[in-house]
Amino acid sequence: MTGFLKKDLAMLKSNFKLLGILLIVYTIMSLLGEMDISFILPFMSVMIMISTFSYDNYNKWDAYSIALPDGRKNSVRSKYVATILMVLAVSIITIILSFVISYINTKSIDYQLILVSTLGTIFATLLVLTFMYPIIYKFGVEKARIGIFLIVFGLVIIGGFISEYLDLSLISKSLSFLERYLIIILILITIIMVYISYKISEKIFSKKEF
């Protein structure tokens, strides 16, 4: 799988300059108090990773990869591993920048708030990943965009339904009870979701014809 992983990371080099520019822009905006940098960069890293699917399609990589030993499994596995590494690397950079920006703006650092915000962003980013990747493997990048839009639209509707008809005070009490275990719960849920998504993508790709 190492070769597959190196291939995905190598394709990202062309996007590192874009990510660097966005990093500078969002850092300046955060210093000016116009946005919170912790909510942007991890999502951007996933969007950049998705571009590797387009490169694979353009270069007919999938048709070539399946001829290699365990090509189908390694192709899917490397995509997930590369994405997770990318998200974690960008998240670490985000945490460091958030510490610096917080100190410059307020002369203090709220370590807990920054870490919890970043963890929440990582969870949300990987949640998007778990939905997007199986759809991309099934329908391709272009067609998957419609499905992704429908999923996001559906989540918004569900969220609106929950806020309208459910007793949010009960949910709030439950969350306060789970607060001390929140980090562990989020990590476990994230691992389970990513694993399920990976197995679905692997199954889809194993049956795909080229």
N, CA, C and O of each residue as an XYZ file, in Angstrom:
840
protein
N       0.818     -1.216      0.000
C       0.000      0.000      0.000
C       0.850      1.263      0.000
O       0.366      2.344     -0.332
N       2.125      1.122      0.375
C       2.999      2.292      0.494
C       3.085      3.067     -0.816
O       3.040      4.297     -0.830
N       3.210      2.315     -1.928
C       3.295      2.974     -3.228
C       2.040      3.753     -3.566
O       2.117      4.856     -4.106
N       0.877      3.184     -3.250
C      -0.389      3.860     -3.491
C      -0.479      5.143     -2.663
O      -0.922      6.187     -3.142
N      -0.046      5.033     -1.411
C      -0.101      6.181     -0.512
C       0.827      7.296     -0.993
O       0.464      8.472     -0.972
N       2.028      6.913     -1.425
C       2.970      7.907     -1.948
C       2.400      8.600     -3.181
O       2.598      9.799     -3.380
N       1.683      7.825     -4.009
C       1.061      8.397     -5.206
C       0.039      9.464     -4.841
O       0.028     10.546     -5.428
N      -0.827      9.159     -3.861
C      -1.854     10.124     -3.444
C      -1.222     11.373     -2.833
O      -1.657     12.490     -3.112
N      -0.205     11.187     -2.008
C       0.457     12.331     -1.377
C       1.220     13.158     -2.403
O       1.287     14.383     -2.299
N       1.802     12.473     -3.408
C       2.529     13.191     -4.460
C       1.583     14.064     -5.273
O       1.955     15.163     -5.684
N       0.362     13.585     -5.508
C      -0.607     14.363     -6.273
C      -1.039     15.614     -5.520
O      -1.516     16.576     -6.122
N      -0.869     15.596     -4.202
C      -1.273     16.747     -3.392
C      -0.274     17.895     -3.490
O      -0.599     19.026     -3.129
N       0.942     17.620     -3.973
C       1.971     18.655     -4.014
C       1.527     19.867     -4.814
O       1.845     21.004     -4.465
N       0.788     19.617     -5.892
C       0.324     20.723     -6.725
C      -0.692     21.602     -6.000
O      -0.926     22.748     -6.385
N      -1.297     21.044     -4.933
C      -2.299     21.808     -4.174
C      -1.725     22.439     -2.906
O      -2.403     23.220     -2.239
N      -0.470     22.101     -2.572
C       0.125     22.655     -1.357
C       0.254     24.175     -1.442
O       0.075     24.875     -0.446
N       0.569     24.686     -2.646
C       0.693     26.137     -2.812
C      -0.651     26.810     -2.546
O      -0.714     27.845     -1.883
N      -1.735     26.210     -3.071
C      -3.081     26.751     -2.829
C      -3.407     26.708     -1.346
O      -3.938     27.672     -0.794
N      -3.089     25.589     -0.697
C      -3.361     25.458      0.731
C      -2.559     26.478      1.529
O      -3.057     27.034      2.508
N      -1.321     26.725      1.114
C      -0.490     27.727      1.780
C      -1.075     29.125      1.657
O      -1.068     29.895      2.617
N      -1.584     29.451      0.463
C      -2.204     30.768      0.249
C      -3.447     30.918      1.118
O      -3.656     31.954      1.751
N      -4.275     29.862      1.141
C      -5.479     29.895      1.978
C      -5.107     30.019      3.446
O      -5.783     30.708      4.210
N      -4.041     29.356      3.835
C      -3.568     29.418      5.216
C      -3.238     30.853      5.609
O      -3.613     31.308      6.690
N      -2.538     31.564      4.730
C      -2.171     32.957      5.003
C      -3.405     33.846      5.056
O      -3.548     34.675      5.954
N      -4.304     33.662      4.077
C      -5.512     34.488      4.004
C      -6.383     34.304      5.237
O      -6.821     35.281      5.844
N      -6.635     33.045      5.612
C      -7.501     32.769      6.756
C      -6.848     33.187      8.073
O      -7.541     33.580      9.011
N      -5.522     33.106      8.145
C      -4.821     33.561      9.345
C      -4.999     35.065      9.522
O      -5.263     35.536     10.628
N      -4.856     35.810      8.442
C      -5.038     37.278      8.495
C      -6.472     37.615      8.886
O      -6.705     38.500      9.710
N      -7.441     36.901      8.289
C      -8.849     37.156      8.613
C      -9.140     36.835     10.076
O      -9.922     37.532     10.723
N      -8.510     35.779     10.599
C      -8.699     35.418     12.006
C      -8.088     36.474     12.921
O      -8.661     36.809     13.957
N      -6.937     36.991     12.540
C      -6.296     38.046     13.329
C      -7.160     39.308     13.363
O      -7.152     40.057     14.340
N      -7.901     39.526     12.283
C      -8.788     40.693     12.212
C     -10.136     40.427     12.881
O     -10.976     41.323     12.971
N     -10.341     39.188     13.351
C     -11.574     38.845     14.045
C     -12.754     38.599     13.132
O     -13.902     38.672     13.570
N     -12.488     38.304     11.850
C     -13.563     38.122     10.887
C     -13.991     36.659     10.749
O     -15.029     36.374     10.152
N     -13.209     35.740     11.288
C     -13.566     34.333     11.198
C     -12.749     33.532     12.208
O     -11.808     34.047     12.812
N     -13.121     32.276     12.380
C     -12.383     31.369     13.255
C     -11.676     30.354     12.374
O     -12.326     29.576     11.675
N     -10.356     30.354     12.402
C      -9.567     29.513     11.505
C      -9.771     28.020     11.769
O      -9.553     27.201     10.876
N     -10.178     27.666     12.958
C     -10.299     26.243     13.312
C     -11.411     25.532     12.549
O     -11.430     24.303     12.490
N     -12.346     26.299     11.958
C     -13.471     25.668     11.270
C     -13.267     25.552      9.760
O     -14.119     24.983      9.078
N     -12.178     26.067      9.226
C     -12.037     26.144      7.785
C     -11.022     25.159      7.210
O     -11.344     24.381      6.312
N      -9.804     25.196      7.728
C      -8.711     24.461      7.095
C      -8.920     22.949      7.014
O      -8.634     22.367      5.968
N      -9.411     22.277      8.080
C      -9.636     20.830      7.940
C     -10.605     20.485      6.816
O     -10.399     19.506      6.099
N     -11.669     21.286      6.655
C     -12.607     21.045      5.563
C     -11.931     21.258      4.213
O     -12.179     20.509      3.269
N     -11.082     22.273      4.120
C     -10.362     22.534      2.882
C      -9.464     21.357      2.516
O      -9.310     21.033      1.339
N      -8.875     20.721      3.515
C      -7.980     19.595      3.242
C      -8.736     18.429      2.601
O      -8.203     17.746      1.726
N      -9.992     18.202      3.042
C     -10.792     17.134      2.445
C     -11.150     17.486      1.005
O     -11.109     16.626      0.125
N     -11.503     18.756      0.762
C     -11.831     19.184     -0.593
C     -10.634     18.986     -1.524
O     -10.794     18.582     -2.676
N      -9.455     19.268     -1.024
C      -8.243     19.066     -1.818
C      -8.009     17.582     -2.068
O      -7.605     17.192     -3.163
N      -8.261     16.750     -1.054
C      -8.096     15.314     -1.234
C      -9.061     14.784     -2.280
O      -8.711     13.881     -3.041
N     -10.260     15.323     -2.331
C     -11.250     14.866     -3.310
C     -10.758     15.121     -4.729
O     -11.110     14.393     -5.657
N      -9.941     16.159     -4.891
C      -9.410     16.464     -6.223
C      -8.540     15.322     -6.749
O      -8.364     15.186     -7.959
N      -7.991     14.496     -5.841
C      -7.164     13.375     -6.291
C      -7.990     12.348     -7.060
O      -7.457     11.638     -7.913
N      -9.294     12.265     -6.763
C     -10.161     11.367     -7.532
C     -10.244     11.813     -8.986
O     -10.262     10.991     -9.903
N     -10.296     13.141     -9.183
C     -10.351     13.669    -10.547
C      -9.057     13.374    -11.294
O      -9.075     13.030    -12.476
N      -7.929     13.512    -10.589
C      -6.641     13.180    -11.206
C      -6.593     11.704    -11.581
O      -6.133     11.350    -12.667
N      -7.064     10.848    -10.687
C      -7.073      9.408    -10.963
C      -7.909      9.101    -12.203
O      -7.515      8.307    -13.057
N      -9.066      9.745    -12.280
C      -9.961      9.516    -13.413
C      -9.339     10.005    -14.716
O      -9.423      9.332    -15.743
N      -8.723     11.162    -14.667
C      -8.114     11.753    -15.871
C      -6.956     10.895    -16.378
O      -6.779     10.737    -17.586
N      -6.174     10.347    -15.463
C      -4.998      9.562    -15.832
C      -5.282      8.059    -15.954
O      -4.360      7.261    -16.123
N      -6.567      7.681    -15.868
C      -6.969      6.273    -15.973
C      -6.247      5.400    -14.940
O      -5.874      4.262    -15.225
N      -6.057      5.950    -13.740
C      -5.296      5.234    -12.717
C      -6.004      3.980    -12.223
O      -5.372      2.945    -12.010
N      -7.329      4.077    -12.041
C      -8.065      2.949    -11.479
C      -7.942      1.708    -12.357
O      -7.780      0.598    -11.850
N      -8.018      1.896    -13.667
C      -7.899      0.757    -14.578
C      -6.520      0.107    -14.469
O      -6.381     -1.106    -14.625
N      -5.508      0.926    -14.199
C      -4.145      0.398    -14.039
C      -3.958     -0.260    -12.673
O      -3.328     -1.312    -12.562
N      -4.512      0.371    -11.633
C      -4.275     -0.096    -10.260
C      -4.836     -1.478    -10.005
O      -4.271     -2.239     -9.219
N      -5.951     -1.821    -10.662
C      -6.586     -3.114    -10.391
C      -5.742     -4.272    -10.921
O      -5.964     -5.426    -10.552
N      -4.772     -3.963    -11.789
C      -3.899     -5.009    -12.317
C      -2.748     -5.317    -11.364
O      -2.029     -6.298    -11.555
N      -2.572     -4.492    -10.347
C      -1.504     -4.683     -9.377
C      -1.956     -5.619     -8.258
O      -3.157     -5.762     -8.032
N      -1.018     -6.262     -7.552
C      -1.391     -7.146     -6.437
C      -2.196     -6.395     -5.374
O      -1.756     -5.368     -4.858
N      -3.371     -6.920     -5.059
C      -4.287     -6.261     -4.100
C      -4.539     -4.821     -4.486
O      -4.694     -3.954     -3.627
N      -4.580     -4.568     -5.793
C      -4.728     -3.192     -6.281
C      -6.000     -2.512     -5.843
O      -5.983     -1.338     -5.472
N      -7.105     -3.232     -5.879
C      -8.386     -2.621     -5.512
C      -8.404     -2.235     -4.030
O      -8.793     -1.123     -3.674
N      -7.976     -3.171     -3.169
C      -7.979     -2.889     -1.733
C      -7.011     -1.764     -1.381
O      -7.353     -0.850     -0.631
N      -5.799     -1.840     -1.930
C      -4.780     -0.835     -1.611
C      -5.142      0.546     -2.142
O      -4.797      1.560     -1.536
N      -5.831      0.580     -3.265
C      -6.235      1.868     -3.835
C      -7.205      2.590     -2.910
O      -7.061      3.786     -2.657
N      -8.196      1.856     -2.406
C      -9.178      2.449     -1.492
C      -8.533      2.765     -0.146
O      -8.750      3.837      0.417
N      -7.749      1.835      0.360
C      -7.121      2.005      1.669
C      -6.198      3.228      1.690
O      -6.204      4.003      2.647
N      -5.413      3.390      0.634
C      -4.471      4.519      0.587
C      -5.203      5.850      0.526
O      -4.729      6.850      1.066
N      -6.365      5.865     -0.134
C      -7.133      7.108     -0.229
C      -7.632      7.539      1.153
O      -7.575      8.719      1.498
N      -8.112      6.597      1.927
C      -8.596      6.918      3.272
C      -7.437      7.310      4.185
O      -7.532      8.283      4.934
N      -6.342      6.549      4.121
C      -5.190      6.855      4.976
C      -4.612      8.225      4.635
O      -4.305      9.010      5.532
N      -4.461      8.517      3.339
C      -3.922      9.811      2.917
C      -4.815     10.955      3.373
O      -4.324     12.003      3.792
N      -6.131     10.752      3.292
C      -7.075     11.793      3.721
C      -6.979     12.044      5.218
O      -6.944     13.192      5.662
N      -6.936     10.963      5.996
C      -6.838     11.096      7.453
C      -5.532     11.786      7.844
O      -5.526     12.657      8.713
N      -4.421     11.397      7.201
C      -3.135     12.042      7.473
C      -3.184     13.527      7.133
O      -2.651     14.364      7.862
N      -3.834     13.838      6.015
C      -3.956     15.229      5.594
C      -4.770     16.034      6.602
O      -4.383     17.139      6.980
N      -5.898     15.476      7.033
C      -6.757     16.167      8.001
C      -6.024     16.374      9.318
O      -6.094     17.456      9.901
N      -5.325     15.354      9.791
C      -4.603     15.458     11.062
C      -3.468     16.482     10.968
O      -3.269     17.272     11.891
N      -2.721     16.469      9.853
C      -1.618     17.414      9.682
C      -2.129     18.850      9.666
O      -1.570     19.726     10.325
N      -3.193     19.079      8.907
C      -3.762     20.423      8.833
C      -4.357     20.825     10.182
O      -4.287     21.993     10.562
N      -4.938     19.874     10.904
C      -5.521     20.173     12.215
C      -4.450     20.580     13.218
O      -4.664     21.483     14.027
N      -3.291     19.913     13.167
C      -2.184     20.287     14.052
C      -1.712     21.712     13.751
O      -1.467     22.503     14.662
N      -1.590     22.022     12.460
C      -1.218     23.385     12.060
C      -2.264     24.383     12.544
O      -1.940     25.474     13.013
N      -3.533     23.980     12.419
C      -4.634     24.852     12.845
C      -4.577     25.128     14.346
O      -4.784     26.261     14.781
N      -4.295     24.085     15.139
C      -4.199     24.260     16.595
C      -3.083     25.239     16.947
O      -3.270     26.134     17.772
N      -1.925     25.067     16.319
C      -0.794     25.951     16.592
C      -1.131     27.389     16.223
O      -0.863     28.314     16.991
N      -1.722     27.573     15.038
C      -2.100     28.927     14.605
C      -3.161     29.527     15.519
O      -3.136     30.722     15.814
N      -4.102     28.680     15.969
C      -5.159     29.169     16.868
C      -4.574     29.654     18.186
O      -5.013     30.667     18.732
N      -3.569     28.921     18.703
C      -2.880     29.361     19.923
C      -2.229     30.723     19.714
O      -2.362     31.622     20.545
N      -1.526     30.865     18.598
C      -0.814     32.118     18.308
C      -1.798     33.272     18.125
O      -1.605     34.356     18.676
N      -2.856     33.029     17.346
C      -3.848     34.085     17.086
C      -4.558     34.486     18.372
O      -4.793     35.669     18.622
N      -4.899     33.481     19.192
C      -5.573     33.768     20.459
C      -4.691     34.624     21.373
O      -5.175     35.547     22.029
N      -3.409     34.312     21.409
C      -2.498     35.084     22.267
C      -2.314     36.506     21.744
O      -2.276     37.456     22.526
N      -2.200     36.654     20.432
C      -2.027     37.991     19.841
C      -3.260     38.856     20.079
O      -3.143     40.040     20.393
N      -4.444     38.257     19.927
C      -5.687     39.027     20.034
C      -6.127     39.286     21.472
O      -6.673     40.347     21.773
N      -5.887     38.307     22.375
C      -6.427     38.426     23.738
C      -5.360     38.362     24.827
O      -5.665     38.520     26.009
N      -4.108     38.131     24.429
C      -3.008     37.978     25.392
C      -3.214     36.784     26.323
O      -2.628     36.721     27.403
N      -4.042     35.850     25.899
C      -4.261     34.615     26.662
C      -4.628     33.503     25.693
O      -4.991     33.763     24.546
N      -4.533     32.258     26.163
C      -4.854     31.111     25.316
C      -5.826     30.200     26.047
O      -5.522     29.679     27.120
N      -7.002     30.015     25.449
C      -7.991     29.083     26.010
C      -7.737     27.714     25.372
O      -8.337     27.365     24.355
N      -6.839     26.950     25.991
C      -6.417     25.679     25.421
C      -7.596     24.725     25.222
O      -7.721     24.089     24.175
N      -8.445     24.634     26.224
C      -9.553     23.683     26.163
C     -10.517     24.026     25.035
O     -10.947     23.139     24.297
N     -10.861     25.300     24.895
C     -11.794     25.719     23.853
C     -11.229     25.427     22.464
O     -11.936     24.922     21.592
N      -9.961     25.744     22.268
C      -9.336     25.532     20.961
C      -9.272     24.049     20.629
O      -9.581     23.653     19.505
N      -8.875     23.227     21.593
C      -8.759     21.794     21.353
C     -10.118     21.158     21.081
O     -10.252     20.320     20.189
N     -11.134     21.564     21.860
C     -12.479     21.018     21.660
C     -13.038     21.452     20.308
O     -13.662     20.653     19.609
N     -12.818     22.718     19.934
C     -13.291     23.218     18.643
C     -12.637     22.465     17.492
O     -13.294     22.094     16.519
N     -11.325     22.246     17.622
C     -10.607     21.524     16.571
C     -11.059     20.082     16.486
O     -11.223     19.544     15.391
N     -11.264     19.449     17.638
C     -11.743     18.067     17.658
C     -13.120     17.970     17.004
O     -13.385     17.044     16.236
N     -13.989     18.924     17.309
C     -15.316     18.944     16.702
C     -15.242     19.108     15.194
O     -16.017     18.500     14.455
N     -14.296     19.943     14.738
C     -14.126     20.150     13.305
C     -13.603     18.895     12.625
O     -14.044     18.550     11.528
N     -12.664     18.210     13.270
C     -12.144     16.951     12.723
C     -13.275     15.935     12.606
O     -13.395     15.244     11.595
N     -14.104     15.848     13.651
C     -15.240     14.926     13.637
C     -16.185     15.256     12.479
O     -16.599     14.362     11.741
N     -16.524     16.538     12.321
C     -17.442     16.947     11.254
C     -16.824     16.706      9.878
O     -17.512     16.296      8.943
N     -15.515     16.966      9.763
C     -14.821     16.763      8.492
C     -14.832     15.300      8.090
O     -15.136     14.966      6.944
N     -14.500     14.428      9.030
C     -14.489     13.000      8.730
C     -15.901     12.450      8.544
O     -16.092     11.449      7.854
N     -16.893     13.102      9.156
C     -18.287     12.721      8.927
C     -18.652     12.967      7.463
O     -19.285     12.133      6.816
N     -18.237     14.135      6.955
C     -18.458     14.432      5.538
C     -17.754     13.389      4.670
O     -18.311     12.910      3.682
N     -16.541     13.050      5.048
C     -15.760     12.055      4.305
C     -16.494     10.720      4.226
O     -16.539     10.096      3.166
N     -17.072     10.279      5.353
C     -17.718      8.966      5.388
C     -18.903      8.892      4.425
O     -19.223      7.817      3.918
N     -19.556     10.029      4.170
C     -20.656     10.057      3.214
C     -20.145     10.190      1.779
O     -20.654      9.542      0.864
N     -19.144     11.028      1.599
C     -18.708     11.398      0.258
C     -17.965     10.293     -0.473
O     -18.225     10.050     -1.651
N     -17.051      9.625      0.203
C     -16.190      8.672     -0.495
C     -16.943      7.500     -1.109
O     -16.703      7.179     -2.273
N     -17.858      6.837     -0.368
C     -18.616      5.749     -1.021
C     -19.416      6.235     -2.235
O     -19.530      5.524     -3.234
N     -19.968      7.445     -2.142
C     -20.727      7.989     -3.273
C     -19.814      8.241     -4.460
O     -20.179      7.964     -5.603
N     -18.615      8.774     -4.186
C     -17.646      9.025     -5.263
C     -17.230      7.716     -5.922
O     -17.153      7.636     -7.148
N     -16.963      6.691     -5.119
C     -16.575      5.400     -5.689
C     -17.705      4.775     -6.503
O     -17.454      4.058     -7.472
N     -18.933      5.044     -6.115
C     -20.077      4.459     -6.801
C     -20.413      5.201     -8.096
O     -20.650      4.578     -9.131
N     -20.432      6.533     -8.032
C     -20.931      7.315     -9.161
C     -19.884      8.196     -9.837
O     -20.153      8.762    -10.897
N     -18.705      8.324     -9.252
C     -17.709      9.234     -9.807
C     -17.837     10.622     -9.173
O     -18.842     10.930     -8.532
N     -16.810     11.452     -9.357
C     -16.762     12.754     -8.689
C     -17.887     13.664     -9.148
O     -18.552     14.296     -8.327
N     -18.108     13.736    -10.469
C     -19.095     14.684    -10.998
C     -20.508     14.349    -10.536
O     -21.219     15.210    -10.019
N     -20.910     13.096    -10.724
C     -22.256     12.694    -10.317
C     -22.413     12.711     -8.801
O     -23.507     12.943     -8.286
N     -21.315     12.465     -8.092
C     -21.389     12.414     -6.632
C     -21.740     13.763     -6.030
O     -22.310     13.823     -4.940
N     -21.411     14.844     -6.719
C     -21.705     16.172     -6.184
C     -23.195     16.373     -5.957
O     -23.598     17.034     -5.000
N     -24.015     15.801     -6.840
C     -25.469     15.895     -6.673
C     -25.900     15.125     -5.434
O     -26.701     15.610     -4.635
N     -25.364     13.924     -5.285
C     -25.694     13.119     -4.109
C     -25.249     13.777     -2.825
O     -25.957     13.733     -1.819
N     -24.071     14.392     -2.855
C     -23.548     15.082     -1.666
C     -24.463     16.237     -1.287
O     -24.754     16.458     -0.111
N     -24.917     16.980     -2.316
C     -25.843     18.084     -2.059
C     -27.126     17.579     -1.410
O     -27.633     18.192     -0.471
N     -27.654     16.457     -1.912
C     -28.888     15.901     -1.364
C     -28.695     15.451      0.085
O     -29.584     15.615      0.920
N     -27.517     14.879      0.373
C     -27.234     14.435      1.741
C     -27.192     15.618      2.692
O     -27.793     15.585      3.766
N     -26.471     16.674      2.289
C     -26.371     17.868      3.130
C     -27.750     18.485      3.323
O     -28.107     18.887      4.431
N     -28.531     18.559      2.234
C     -29.881     19.111      2.305
C     -30.748     18.274      3.242
O     -31.533     18.812      4.023
N     -30.598     16.942      3.155
C     -31.362     16.062      4.026
C     -30.989     16.222      5.487
O     -31.857     16.194      6.359
N     -29.679     16.394      5.763
C     -29.230     16.600      7.140
C     -29.787     17.886      7.716
O     -30.133     17.951      8.896
N     -29.873     18.929      6.865
C     -30.442     20.213      7.311
C     -31.912     20.036      7.673
O     -32.377     20.562      8.684
N     -32.642     19.290      6.839
C     -34.066     19.048      7.107
C     -34.246     18.257      8.404
O     -35.099     18.583      9.230
N     -33.441     17.226      8.566
C     -33.513     16.420      9.790
C     -33.196     17.268     11.019
O     -33.860     17.162     12.050
N     -32.163     18.117     10.892
C     -31.806     19.004     11.997
C     -32.938     19.949     12.348
O     -33.209     20.197     13.522
N     -33.606     20.481     11.313
C     -34.747     21.364     11.548
C     -35.902     20.645     12.208
O     -36.571     21.197     13.082
N     -36.138     19.396     11.785
C     -37.210     18.591     12.381
C     -36.927     18.322     13.850
O     -37.821     18.425     14.690
N     -35.687     17.977     14.155
C     -35.307     17.689     15.538
C     -35.494     18.920     16.420
O     -36.041     18.825     17.519
N     -35.040     20.068     15.939
C     -35.154     21.295     16.736
C     -36.598     21.747     16.898
O     -36.935     22.441     17.857
N     -37.459     21.346     15.947
C     -38.852     21.800     15.981
C     -39.732     20.910     16.864
O     -40.605     21.412     17.571
N     -39.509     19.604     16.827
C     -40.450     18.688     17.465
C     -39.908     17.944     18.683
O     -40.680     17.353     19.438
N     -38.597     17.967     18.881
C     -38.053     17.263     20.039
C     -37.742     18.230     21.173
O     -37.461     19.408     20.949
N     -37.798     17.718     22.373
C     -37.497     18.526     23.554
C     -35.981     18.662     23.675
O     -35.293     17.736     24.105
N     -35.472     19.837     23.288
C     -34.029     20.052     23.292
C     -33.455     20.087     24.699
O     -32.258     19.871     24.888
N     -34.306     20.359     25.697
C     -33.802     20.398     27.069
C     -33.338     19.008     27.510
O     -32.358     18.867     28.240
N     -34.075     17.973     27.043
C     -33.670     16.606     27.372
C     -32.339     16.257     26.709
O     -31.480     15.609     27.307
N     -32.188     16.702     25.456
C     -30.934     16.459     24.744
C     -29.795     17.185     25.447
O     -28.692     16.656     25.579
N     -30.080     18.409     25.898
C     -29.060     19.195     26.594
C     -28.613     18.508     27.871
O     -27.425     18.481     28.190
N     -29.588     17.943     28.612
C     -29.248     17.233     29.847
C     -28.404     15.988     29.547
O     -27.463     15.668     30.274
N     -28.757     15.302     28.471
C     -28.004     14.101     28.095
C     -26.576     14.456     27.727
O     -25.632     13.759     28.101
N     -26.427     15.554     26.984
C     -25.092     15.992     26.578
C     -24.247     16.411     27.776
O     -23.046     16.149     27.829
N     -24.906     17.075     28.750
C     -24.160     17.485     29.941
C     -23.708     16.272     30.738
O     -22.640     16.286     31.350
N     -24.530     15.211     30.730
C     -24.163     13.983     31.415
C     -22.973     13.303     30.727
O     -22.114     12.707     31.377
N     -22.948     13.412     29.386
C     -21.889     12.757     28.615
C     -20.662     13.645     28.412
O     -19.684     13.231     27.789
N     -20.721     14.862     28.939
C     -19.670     15.838     28.654
C     -18.283     15.328     29.043
O     -17.321     15.529     28.301
N     -18.173     14.686     30.174
C     -16.864     14.225     30.642
C     -16.296     13.121     29.744
O     -15.089     12.883     29.717
N     -17.200     12.450     29.006
C     -16.752     11.379     28.116
C     -16.811     11.794     26.643
O     -16.631     10.961     25.755
N     -17.061     13.078     26.385
C     -17.344     13.527     25.026
C     -16.195     13.240     24.069
O     -16.425     12.759     22.959
N     -14.972     13.523     24.476
C     -13.823     13.333     23.596
C     -13.674     11.866     23.213
O     -13.468     11.536     22.045
N     -13.780     10.981     24.220
C     -13.658      9.538     23.955
C     -14.775      9.070     23.037
O     -14.541      8.288     22.115
N     -16.001      9.551     23.289
C     -17.149      9.154     22.471
C     -16.964      9.599     21.026
O     -17.216      8.826     20.102
N     -16.523     10.850     20.823
C     -16.318     11.368     19.472
C     -15.250     10.573     18.724
O     -15.400     10.274     17.540
N     -14.179     10.237     19.422
C     -13.104      9.471     18.792
C     -13.601      8.087     18.377
O     -13.319      7.628     17.270
N     -14.345      7.424     19.270
C     -14.853      6.085     18.967
C     -15.853      6.124     17.815
O     -15.813      5.278     16.921
N     -16.752      7.111     17.840
C     -17.742      7.240     16.765
C     -17.048      7.504     15.435
O     -17.420      6.937     14.408
N     -16.028      8.375     15.461
C     -15.296      8.701     14.239
C     -14.617      7.472     13.662
O     -14.687      7.232     12.456
N     -13.958      6.688     14.511
C     -13.269      5.472     14.053
C     -14.270      4.499     13.436
O     -14.009      3.920     12.382
N     -15.410      4.320     14.091
C     -16.431      3.389     13.599
C     -16.992      3.857     12.261
O     -17.152      3.061     11.336
N     -17.291      5.160     12.160
C     -17.858      5.705     10.924
C     -16.889      5.571      9.754
O     -17.276      5.159      8.661
N     -15.633      5.923      9.992
C     -14.631      5.847      8.929
C     -14.427      4.394      8.491
O     -14.281      4.113      7.301
N     -14.418      3.483      9.449
C     -14.229      2.059      9.117
C     -15.396      1.544      8.273
O     -15.187      0.865      7.267
N     -16.617      1.866      8.682
C     -17.798      1.437      7.913
C     -17.759      2.022      6.506
O     -18.012      1.322      5.525
N     -17.439      3.311      6.417
C     -17.348      3.973      5.116
C     -16.288      3.301      4.240
O     -16.498      3.079      3.048
N     -15.147      2.984      4.857
C     -14.060      2.334      4.123
C     -14.489      0.973      3.580
O     -14.204      0.649      2.427
N     -15.165      0.183      4.393
C     -15.596     -1.146      3.960
C     -16.624     -1.046      2.836
O     -16.623     -1.858      1.911
N     -17.504     -0.043      2.921
C     -18.491      0.157      1.852
C     -17.787      0.534      0.557
O     -18.085     -0.013     -0.505
N     -16.837      1.484      0.653
C     -16.088      1.909     -0.535
C     -15.302      0.749     -1.131
O     -15.242      0.588     -2.350
N     -14.700     -0.055     -0.262
C     -13.920     -1.201     -0.711
C     -14.805     -2.199     -1.462
O     -14.406     -2.738     -2.494
N     -15.999     -2.436     -0.938
C     -16.918     -3.369     -1.577
C     -17.385     -2.840     -2.929
O     -17.472     -3.587     -3.904
N     -17.683     -1.542     -2.975
C     -18.121     -0.930     -4.238
C     -17.019     -1.021     -5.287
O     -17.262     -1.398     -6.434
N     -15.800     -0.669     -4.874
C     -14.676     -0.647     -5.812
C     -14.295     -2.053     -6.266
O     -13.819     -2.235     -7.387
N     -14.501     -3.043     -5.407
C     -14.139     -4.422     -5.754
C     -15.011     -4.983     -6.862
O     -14.610     -5.914     -7.561
N     -16.218     -4.415     -7.030
C     -17.145     -4.897     -8.041
C     -17.209     -3.990     -9.271
O     -17.945     -4.265    -10.218
N     -16.438     -2.917     -9.246
C     -16.503     -1.938    -10.320
C     -15.730     -2.414    -11.542
O     -14.632     -2.958    -11.425
N     -16.316     -2.201    -12.718
C     -15.686     -2.585    -13.975
C     -15.052     -1.364    -14.635
O     -15.584     -0.256    -14.562
N     -13.904     -1.586    -15.284
C     -13.193     -0.495    -15.969
C     -12.917     -0.890    -17.418
O     -12.328     -0.113    -18.168
